[in-house]
Amino acid sequence: MTPDQIAAVDASVVRLAPVLDAVAGDFYSRMFLAAPQVDSLFTCPPAHQRAVFVAELRQIAHLVRHH
């Protein structure tokens, strides 16, 4: 990735930080609407699943920065 692309990832994570939980919730809502059969694969409470999603996004951004 170029330095500009890395900066864009960083800026996106910072900009979305206040709403990442809502972003995660929207992701799962859309996924379950598009593929209802996968609902049974997610056995954790929704709040926990959203927290994992947010943590993974932050980890991806960290790894992009430190590749």
Backbone as CSV, one residue per row, in Angstrom:
resi,resn,N_x,N_y,N_z,CA_x,CA_y,CA_z,C_x,C_y,C_z
1,MET,0.836,-1.177,0.000,0.000,0.000,0.000,0.884,1.245,0.000
2,THR,0.373,2.263,-0.611,1.106,3.526,-0.652,0.892,4.278,0.664
3,PRO,1.769,5.224,0.961,1.568,6.042,2.160,0.207,6.762,2.153
4,ASP,-0.239,7.209,0.986,-1.542,7.873,0.896,-2.683,6.911,1.227
5,GLN,-2.581,5.679,0.776,-3.615,4.691,1.082,-3.635,4.355,2.570
6,ILE,-2.458,4.244,3.159,-2.370,3.981,4.594,-2.982,5.147,5.368
7,ALA,-2.683,6.358,4.949,-3.251,7.545,5.601,-4.778,7.557,5.459
8,ALA,-5.276,7.121,4.322,-6.729,7.075,4.113,-7.390,6.063,5.050
9,VAL,-6.736,4.911,5.244,-7.262,3.913,6.182,-7.285,4.502,7.589
10,ASP,-6.181,5.116,8.007,-6.110,5.731,9.332,-7.197,6.791,9.506
11,ALA,-7.340,7.652,8.519,-8.338,8.721,8.604,-9.752,8.154,8.686
12,SER,-10.003,7.092,7.956,-11.329,6.470,7.981,-11.643,5.890,9.355
13,VAL,-10.673,5.219,9.949,-10.898,4.630,11.269,-11.142,5.729,12.300
14,VAL,-10.370,6.797,12.243,-10.559,7.911,13.178,-11.929,8.551,12.973
15,ARG,-12.292,8.794,11.724,-13.566,9.442,11.423,-14.750,8.573,11.847
16,LEU,-14.624,7.262,11.671,-15.724,6.355,11.998,-15.749,5.914,13.458
17,ALA,-14.702,6.199,14.217,-14.605,5.717,15.596,-15.871,5.954,16.419
18,PRO,-16.478,7.145,16.362,-17.662,7.368,17.195,-18.878,6.523,16.794
19,VAL,-18.877,6.006,15.582,-20.062,5.260,15.108,-19.736,3.824,14.700
20,LEU,-18.572,3.326,15.092,-18.184,1.972,14.665,-19.170,0.907,15.145
21,ASP,-19.723,1.057,16.346,-20.702,0.082,16.819,-21.919,0.066,15.894
22,ALA,-22.368,1.232,15.484,-23.509,1.312,14.559,-23.146,0.740,13.193
23,VAL,-21.926,0.984,12.746,-21.463,0.417,11.470,-21.489,-1.105,11.546
24,ALA,-20.984,-1.638,12.650,-20.989,-3.096,12.828,-22.414,-3.633,12.863
25,GLY,-23.290,-2.953,13.581,-24.691,-3.380,13.635,-25.341,-3.371,12.267
26,ASP,-25.049,-2.334,11.495,-25.592,-2.242,10.139,-25.054,-3.364,9.264
27,PHE,-23.768,-3.671,9.408,-23.175,-4.771,8.647,-23.926,-6.076,8.913
28,TYR,-24.111,-6.392,10.195,-24.786,-7.651,10.530,-26.249,-7.647,10.090
29,SER,-26.933,-6.527,10.243,-28.325,-6.447,9.778,-28.425,-6.729,8.290
30,ARG,-27.550,-6.104,7.528,-27.571,-6.309,6.076,-27.189,-7.738,5.699
31,MET,-26.204,-8.279,6.416,-25.781,-9.639,6.117,-26.919,-10.627,6.387
32,PHE,-27.594,-10.475,7.537,-28.666,-11.403,7.875,-29.874,-11.244,6.952
33,LEU,-30.097,-10.041,6.445,-31.163,-9.855,5.440,-30.795,-10.528,4.121
34,ALA,-29.541,-10.388,3.731,-29.091,-10.954,2.454,-28.916,-12.472,2.523
35,ALA,-28.533,-12.975,3.695,-28.260,-14.406,3.839,-28.778,-14.898,5.195
36,PRO,-30.085,-15.015,5.358,-30.652,-15.390,6.659,-30.132,-16.723,7.193
37,GLN,-29.688,-17.579,6.320,-29.210,-18.895,6.745,-27.947,-18.816,7.603
38,VAL,-27.211,-17.712,7.561,-25.989,-17.619,8.360,-26.254,-17.200,9.802
39,ASP,-27.465,-16.787,10.095,-27.801,-16.337,11.450,-27.431,-17.381,12.502
40,SER,-27.652,-18.626,12.209,-27.379,-19.692,13.181,-25.886,-19.878,13.456
41,LEU,-25.038,-19.314,12.611,-23.589,-19.406,12.817,-23.096,-18.437,13.887
42,PHE,-23.930,-17.469,14.244,-23.554,-16.427,15.194,-24.288,-16.669,16.507
43,THR,-23.605,-17.327,17.437,-24.241,-17.741,18.683,-23.990,-16.780,19.837
44,CYS,-23.072,-15.843,19.673,-22.789,-14.848,20.716,-23.872,-13.772,20.711
45,PRO,-24.040,-13.086,21.833,-24.980,-11.952,21.844,-24.555,-10.899,20.811
46,PRO,-25.518,-10.228,20.205,-25.195,-9.230,19.171,-24.199,-8.165,19.639
47,ALA,-24.313,-7.712,20.877,-23.384,-6.682,21.364,-21.948,-7.203,21.366
48,HIS,-21.771,-8.457,21.734,-20.433,-9.054,21.718,-19.917,-9.181,20.283
49,GLN,-20.774,-9.608,19.389,-20.369,-9.764,17.992,-19.963,-8.421,17.391
50,ARG,-20.726,-7.360,17.720,-20.362,-6.022,17.226,-19.005,-5.595,17.789
51,ALA,-18.763,-5.881,19.073,-17.490,-5.511,19.695,-16.320,-6.235,19.021
52,VAL,-16.521,-7.498,18.692,-15.477,-8.260,17.992,-15.226,-7.655,16.610
53,PHE,-16.287,-7.308,15.903,-16.184,-6.692,14.581,-15.360,-5.406,14.660
54,VAL,-15.680,-4.553,15.628,-14.967,-3.284,15.796,-13.501,-3.536,16.125
55,ALA,-13.239,-4.474,17.014,-11.858,-4.795,17.375,-11.078,-5.295,16.162
56,GLU,-11.707,-6.100,15.332,-11.034,-6.609,14.132,-10.758,-5.488,13.132
57,LEU,-11.690,-4.567,12.974,-11.434,-3.428,12.078,-10.240,-2.617,12.563
58,ARG,-10.192,-2.389,13.863,-9.061,-1.636,14.416,-7.751,-2.407,14.238
59,GLN,-7.803,-3.708,14.396,-6.599,-4.531,14.210,-6.134,-4.487,12.748
60,ILE,-7.071,-4.543,11.831,-6.719,-4.444,10.407,-6.031,-3.108,10.126
61,ALA,-6.599,-2.026,10.655,-5.995,-0.703,10.448,-4.589,-0.665,11.045
62,HIS,-4.411,-1.256,12.213,-3.086,-1.311,12.842,-2.106,-2.075,11.970
63,LEU,-2.533,-3.213,11.465,-1.652,-4.035,10.623,-1.311,-3.344,9.305
64,VAL,-2.255,-2.614,8.747,-1.978,-1.859,7.525,-0.894,-0.831,7.785
65,ARG,-1.003,-0.181,8.937,-0.019,0.840,9.305,1.368,0.248,9.517
66,HIS,1.425,-0.959,10.067,2.711,-1.543,10.469,3.089,-2.766,9.624
67,HIS,2.732,-2.761,8.374,3.032,-3.913,7.508,4.502,-4.025,7.187
